[in-house]
Amino acid sequence: MILPLIRRDAMRGLRAAGLPVVFFLIAATLFPFAVGPDARLLAKAGGGMLWLAALLAALLPIERLVAPDAEAGILDQFTVRGIADEAVAAAKIAAHWLGFGPPLMLAALPGAALLGLDGAALWRLEAGLAIGTPALAALGVTVAALTVGLRGAGALAGLVLLPLAVPLLIFGAGAFDAGGSGALRLLAATALLLTFGAPFAAGAALRTLRD
């Protein structure tokens, strides 16, 4: 039951990945118009902007992560079959990452070119996204589970998720400095904590839906 769930949600995410990717590329295209044509300024600030765009792109599908299955009674069926809520949450995190993480990393290639990032900066961007996007997926599923069924869940999810993702944004952007290996290690530690802790928090939130 878990593997079909991952496959179904991942395919659903890939079919809807166009919107986050387009949003990401539009942000990368408009940023030079906002700060001007200074190549050094673009290269210095572009990494942080791309990370912010990645964070917001991960937020776009948040209303579709848990709510449809909760409303259709699919989560109750998993419980009846003896599948732990934490396992369901972990499957949804994996599927959410598969649906938006790799497409976002591919979109970062033209995004970096638009901002004039060199090869070293591009490598640090891709490494940071590979480390940080699973944590963004974990936060997205957790917040979706916490806000499912609430009025204005999408807006509320954004208000909850954005502060929680600030450490990822800080360390991801900090990894663009020449000596950013320390920030990359802090990003990895933060992402590891969030990714492995999120299924338990999301599982507890899913249990409250049945109370």
KOLVEX-585966 format. One line per 2 residues: number of its first residue (from 1); their letters; for each residue x, y, z of N, C-alpha, C. Coordinates in steps of 0.001 Angstrom, whole numbers, plus 500000, padded with zeros to 6 digits. Layout:
NUM) a) X:Y:Z:X:Y:Z:X:Y:Z | ... $
//
This chain:
1) mi) 500820:498783:500000:500000:500000:500000:500854:501268:500000 | 502032:501217:500627:502864:502408:500728:503481:502770:499382 $
3) lp) 504039:501768:498682:504661:502058:497385:503650:502577:496359 | 502453:501979:496259:501459:502581:495348:501088:504011:495723 $
5) li) 501050:504300:497035:500746:505660:497476:501837:506628:497016 | 503104:506225:497187:504210:507078:496744:504140:507288:495235 $
7) rr) 503907:506187:494501:503867:506288:493048:502711:507192:492586 | 501525:507013:493210:500382:507835:492811:500617:509308:493096 $
9) da) 501076:509624:494314:501269:511024:494682:502421:511654:493905 | 503476:510863:493642:504600:511408:492885:504190:511730:491456 $
11) mr) 503413:510850:490830:502947:511123:489473:502007:512329:489457 | 501182:512433:490484:500303:513599:490590:501130:514873:490724 $
13) gl) 502199:514801:491537:503061:515960:491698:503807:516319:490431 | 504280:515303:489686:504991:515583:488435:504067:516215:487409 $
15) ra) 502798:515760:487380:501862:516355:486431:501589:517819:486758 | 501669:518159:488051:501421:519542:488471:502705:520328:488681 $
17) ag) 503863:519733:488325:505148:520389:488588:505374:521601:487708 | 504597:521727:486629:504798:522860:485725:504644:524194:486419 $
19) lp) 503651:524310:487317:503407:525592:487980:504576:526004:488875 | 505083:525121:489786:506249:525526:490584:507469:525857:489732 $
21) vv) 507714:525077:488675:508880:525319:487826:508747:526650:487096 | 507557:526922:486547:507337:528194:485861:507478:529355:486834 $
23) ff) 506925:529202:488044:507067:530242:489068:508544:530496:489365 | 509319:529422:489511:510746:529528:489803:511471:530286:488695 $
25) li) 511179:529947:487436:511860:530578:486310:511425:532035:486134 | 510153:532312:486395:509699:533706:486304:510412:534564:487340 $
27) aa) 510555:534021:488563:511263:534768:489602:512701:535034:489190 | 513369:534025:488608:514753:534194:488166:514845:535192:487017 $
29) tl) 513812:535256:486178:513813:536187:485043:513579:537618:485492 | 512677:537816:486467:512316:539167:486895:513342:539785:487842 $
31) fp) 514080:538952:488557:515017:539474:489556:516029:540443:488951 | 516642:540143:487787:517585:541124:487210:516944:542477:486911 $
33) fa) 515654:542491:486564:514985:543773:486311:514820:544559:487615 | 514708:543838:488733:514490:544511:490014:515778:545120:490571 $
35) vg) 516907:544428:490399:518160:544886:491019:519094:545553:490025 | 518785:545470:488722:519641:546103:487731:520586:545113:487070 $
37) pd) 521340:545585:486081:522177:544679:485284:523553:544391:485873 | 523829:544850:487080:525145:544637:487680:525403:543141:487859 $
39) ar) 526349:542586:487118:526597:541137:487149:527091:540683:488514 | 527929:541490:489170:528450:541093:490484:527343:541074:491520 $
41) ll) 526448:542059:491459:525330:542097:492408:524384:540928:492165 | 524112:540630:490892:523233:539511:490578:523816:538199:491085 $
43) ak) 525120:538002:490862:525751:536768:491304:525768:536657:492822 | 525899:537808:493510:525960:537796:494970:524595:537541:495601 $
45) ag) 523556:538180:495037:522220:538075:495621:521356:536999:494966 | 521792:536510:493817:520964:535576:493070:520723:534264:493787 $
47) gg) 521731:533777:494506:521566:532507:495200:520459:532557:496235 | 520439:533626:497016:519381:533770:498008:518017:533895:497377 $
49) ml) 517959:534623:496235:516679:534768:495546:516187:533419:495025 | 517096:532603:494471:516694:531294:493966:516206:530397:495096 $
51) wl) 516818:530494:496253:516359:529700:497395:514977:530152:497858 | 514750:531458:497865:513425:531959:498232:512377:531494:497222 $
53) aa) 512730:531523:495937:511803:531050:494911:511522:529562:495084 | 512548:528781:495441:512343:527351:495676:511410:527113:496850 $
55) ll) 511577:527909:497907:510704:527783:499073:509254:528073:498706 | 509023:529142:497976:507656:529489:497599:507077:528487:496599 $
57) aa) 507923:527955:495718:507449:526944:494774:507022:525675:495500 | 507724:525312:496570:507342:524137:497348:506023:524346:498074 $
59) ll) 505661:525600:498308:504432:525918:499030:503199:525841:498135 | 503375:525975:496820:502227:526079:495905:501269:524886:495980 $
61) pi) 501763:523621:495998:500810:522497:495983:500373:522023:497366 | 500584:522822:498402:500430:522314:499764:498986:521889:500060 $
63) er) 497996:522541:499436:496598:522186:499715:496215:520837:499121 | 497018:520325:498176:496698:519054:497532:497456:517869:498134 $
65) lv) 498237:518097:499177:499086:517024:499707:498313:516052:500594 | 497415:516558:501421:496721:515719:502400:495212:515837:502276 $
67) ap) 494708:517029:502018:493265:517278:502056:492452:516353:501149 | 492837:516112:499880:492009:515227:499037:491845:513827:499612 $
69) da) 492917:513237:500158:492821:511893:500733:492010:511896:502028 | 492126:512971:502801:491340:513057:504034:489855:513156:503717 $
71) ea) 489512:513960:502718:488106:514137:502361:487518:512880:501717 | 488342:512128:500995:487853:510916:500323:487839:509698:501239 $
73) gi) 488339:509829:502460:488355:508703:503390:489496:507726:503167 | 490458:508079:502325:491571:507168:502042:492463:507004:503268 $
75) ld) 492645:508066:504024:493465:507962:505236:492834:507007:506245 | 491512:507009:506336:490826:506075:507226:491026:504632:506769 $
77) qf) 491058:504425:505464:491278:503077:504945:492673:502576:505304 | 493656:503459:505265:495004:503057:505673:495015:502628:507143 $
79) tv) 494286:503368:507973:494232:503031:509396:493573:501675:509609 | 492486:501424:508902:491791:500145:509015:492707:498992:508612 $
81) rg) 493565:499224:507640:494480:498189:507172:495700:498043:508070 | 495761:498843:509131:496865:498729:510085:498125:499461:509698 $
83) ia) 498041:500391:508756:499206:501163:508336:499335:502388:509231 | 500498:502566:509812:500718:503663:510752:500629:505010:510050 $
85) de) 500124:505993:510783:500031:507341:510219:501409:507889:509875 | 502420:507525:510660:503778:507988:510379:504285:507443:509045 $
87) av) 503915:506189:508736:504319:505608:507451:503633:506317:506296 | 502359:506641:506469:501638:507380:505430:502271:508756:505232 $
89) aa) 502609:509429:506336:503224:510747:506242:504586:510664:505549 | 505384:509647:505893:506690:509476:505251:506535:509228:503755 $
91) ak) 505527:508434:503375:505276:508173:501955:504894:509458:501232 | 504078:510278:501863:503661:511525:501228:504835:512499:501121 $
93) ia) 505727:512499:502094:506917:513346:502015:507797:512916:500837 | 508024:511604:500715:508834:511102:499607:508196:511446:498264 $
95) ah) 506879:511280:498174:506186:511559:496919:506217:513053:496594 | 506033:513886:497617:506060:515333:497384:507430:515765:496875 $
97) wl) 508497:515203:497463:509839:515559:496997:510062:515084:495558 | 509650:513864:495250:509812:513364:493887:509045:514207:492880 $
99) gf) 507931:514798:493316:507101:515585:492415:507632:516972:492138 | 508391:517567:493097:508851:518928:492847:510356:519107:492987 $
101) gp) 511050:518225:493723:512479:518409:493958:513331:518295:492701 | 513335:517137:492022:514143:517019:490794:513771:518030:489713 $
103) pl) 512458:518292:489435:512162:519333:488434:512711:520705:488812 | 512694:521009:490124:513213:522298:490570:514722:522378:490386 $
105) ml) 515417:521260:490637:516865:521231:490442:517223:521391:488963 | 516407:520833:488079:516636:521025:486644:516359:522473:486245 $
107) aa) 515297:523056:486810:514962:524445:486491:516021:525408:487013 | 516795:524983:488022:517851:525841:488551:518966:526074:487536 $
109) lp) 519111:525184:486553:520168:525352:485543:519927:526597:484692 | 518763:526746:484045:518533:528013:483330:518388:529203:484273 $
111) ga) 517875:528948:485495:517760:530043:486451:519113:530615:486815 | 520100:529746:487013:521454:530200:487324:522061:530946:486146 $
113) al) 521766:530471:484923:522289:531157:483737:521708:532566:483620 | 520428:532708:483931:519791:534027:483859:520427:535008:484836 $
115) lg) 520929:534503:485955:521525:535364:486971:523043:535457:486841 | 523603:534766:485858:525039:534846:485626:525878:534153:486677 $
117) ld) 525350:533100:487296:526128:532370:488295:527184:531524:487602 | 528390:531475:488180:529453:530666:487588:529287:529200:487961 $
119) ga) 530197:528361:487474:530080:526926:487690:530137:526539:489154 | 531025:527201:489921:531144:526871:491347:529862:527234:492090 $
121) al) 529290:528397:491776:528048:528810:492432:526904:527887:492046 | 526882:527468:490780:525841:526544:490343:525954:525216:491077 $
123) wr) 527192:524735:491258:527379:523475:491988:526874:523609:493418 | 527183:524748:494080:526727:524946:495457:525206:525057:495507 $
125) le) 524607:525684:494485:523148:525780:494429:522521:524397:494312 | 523018:523583:493385:522454:522253:493180:522675:521371:494412 $
127) ag) 523841:521465:495020:524098:520682:496236:523155:521106:497353 | 522965:522416:497498:522056:522899:498533:520618:522467:498293 $
129) la) 520175:522534:497026:518812:522104:496720:518643:520608:496933 | 519655:519817:496576:519574:518372:496794:519457:518048:498280 $
131) ig) 520125:518845:499118:520078:518617:500566:518805:519196:501170 | 518403:520387:500714:517333:521115:501381:515929:520822:500909 $
133) tp) 515763:520411:499635:514392:520196:499156:513664:519045:499857 | 514338:517956:500289:513594:516972:501087:513022:517564:502371 $
135) al) 513771:518485:502987:513252:519131:504202:512089:520039:503878 | 512130:520724:502728:510986:521539:502316:509762:520657:502094 $
137) aa) 509973:519494:501477:508854:518560:501286:508313:518082:502623 | 509207:517796:503567:508784:517333:504889:507971:518404:505607 $
139) lg) 508432:519648:505531:507679:520736:506153:506324:520920:505478 | 506302:520797:504142:505051:520972:503419:503995:519964:503834 $
141) vt) 504381:518688:503924:503420:517653:504315:502979:517843:505761 | 503915:518175:506632:503570:518372:508044:502580:519517:508214 $
143) va) 502859:520632:507564:501966:521788:507678:500619:521479:507030 | 500631:520743:505904:499376:520356:505263:498537:519491:506193 $
145) al) 499183:518580:506920:498460:517729:507863:497918:518542:509041 | 498656:519545:509455:498218:520364:510588:497041:521269:510232 $
147) tv) 496950:521685:508984:495941:522670:508601:494782:522086:507805 | 494807:520770:507513:493750:520182:506697:492392:520354:507387 $
149) gl) 491407:520728:506614:490065:520903:507151:489788:522266:507736 | 490795:523116:507856:490590:524451:508412:490213:525426:507311 $
151) rg) 489422:526408:507659:489038:527423:506683:490264:528262:506324 | 490461:528507:505031:491632:529259:504585:492912:528504:504834 $
153) ag) 492870:527182:504630:494019:526349:504956:495256:526739:504166 | 495096:527146:502898:496246:527491:502077:497014:528676:502633 $
155) al) 496295:529744:502962:496949:530924:503516:497544:530626:504885 | 496807:529880:505692:497314:529527:507019:498565:528660:506912 $
157) ag) 498580:527731:505959:499751:526879:505774:500982:527708:505430 | 500782:528727:504594:501905:529588:504260:502442:530323:505467 $
159) lv) 501548:530818:506306:501980:531543:507510:502731:530634:508478 | 502356:529351:508510:503020:528409:509412:504350:527929:508827 $
161) ll) 504361:527640:507522:505541:527032:506917:506706:528000:506767 | 506425:529231:506370:507509:530154:506055:508454:530391:507240 $
163) pl) 507955:530648:508462:508907:530807:509572:509716:529539:509857 | 509089:528365:509712:509807:527117:509969:510920:526878:508960 $
165) av) 510750:527418:507752:511734:527198:506692:512851:528239:506696 | 512808:529216:507595:513823:530269:507614:515239:529701:507782 $
167) pl) 515482:528735:508694:516854:528191:508780:517347:527594:507473 | 516474:526892:506734:516883:526337:505451:517258:527452:504479 $
169) li) 516480:528524:504487:516747:529648:503606:518073:530318:503956 | 518326:530511:505236:519556:531176:505677:520780:530343:505313 $
171) fg) 520753:529056:505659:521930:528221:505403:522097:527932:503908 | 520974:527784:503180:521067:527559:501744:521676:528749:501031 $
173) ag) 521235:529960:501387:521812:531162:500786:523243:531369:501246 | 523542:531031:502505:524896:531189:503012:525911:530284:502347 $
175) af) 525451:529196:501770:526355:528259:501109:526944:528836:499836 | 526438:529979:499366:526960:530580:498137:528243:531349:498358 $
177) da) 528592:531667:499591:529850:532342:499855:531011:531424:499515 | 532162:532027:499266:533338:531236:498897:533675:530215:499982 $
179) gg) 533509:530595:501234:533762:529667:502331:532473:529141:502922 | 531542:528756:502053:530211:528361:502504:530066:526911:502888 $
181) sg) 531181:526192:503062:531065:524778:503413:530440:524598:504786 | 530707:525546:505703:530092:525467:507026:528585:525627:506953 $
183) al) 528120:526574:506116:526679:526762:505939:526049:525535:505306 | 526786:524884:504390:526252:523680:503750:526101:522551:504762 $
185) rl) 527059:522456:505686:526950:521424:506728:525790:521724:507670 | 525605:523004:508016:524464:523369:508863:523146:523113:508141 $
187) la) 523123:523370:506838:521928:523058:506045:521636:521569:506084 | 522680:520757:505941:522492:519302:505973:521971:518843:507329 $
189) at) 522507:519405:508414:522065:519012:509755:520599:519417:509980 | 520252:520632:509567:518878:521103:509726:517914:520273:508887 $
191) al) 518315:519997:507634:517458:519209:506750:517269:517795:507285 | 518332:517213:507833:518226:515865:508394:517247:515841:509559 $
193) ll) 517345:516825:510442:516441:516895:511593:514992:517051:511149 | 514751:517950:510195:513383:518184:509741:512823:516985:508985 $
195) tf) 513640:516381:508128:513159:515291:507283:512792:514062:508108 | 513609:513749:509110:513337:512555:509898:512373:512807:511051 $
197) ga) 512205:514058:511451:511246:514352:512506:509845:514617:511995 | 509741:515039:510729:508442:515422:510181:507424:514286:510145 $
199) pf) 507792:513026:509782:506757:511980:509757:506059:511777:511090 | 506768:511964:512192:506154:511789:513511:505192:512939:513821 $
201) aa) 505612:514170:513477:504722:515316:513697:503511:515243:512782 | 503725:514890:511508:502605:514786:510570:501700:513623:510936 $
203) ga) 502288:512497:511387:501477:511361:511801:500577:511702:512968 | 501114:512445:513937:500290:512861:515078:499157:513789:514611 $
205) al) 499446:514668:513636:498405:515548:513125:497322:514769:512395 | 497728:513716:511651:496741:512903:510944:495832:512147:511920 $
207) rt) 496402:511729:513053:495575:511026:514059:494517:511948:514633 | 494830:513216:514758:493851:514150:515341:492642:514324:514419 $
209) lr) 492805:514023:513127:491672:514154:512218:490562:513153:512545 | 490924:512045:513201:489928:511017:513517:489347:511179:514916 $
211) d) 489872:512100:515690:489386:512306:517065:488145:513207:517075 $
//
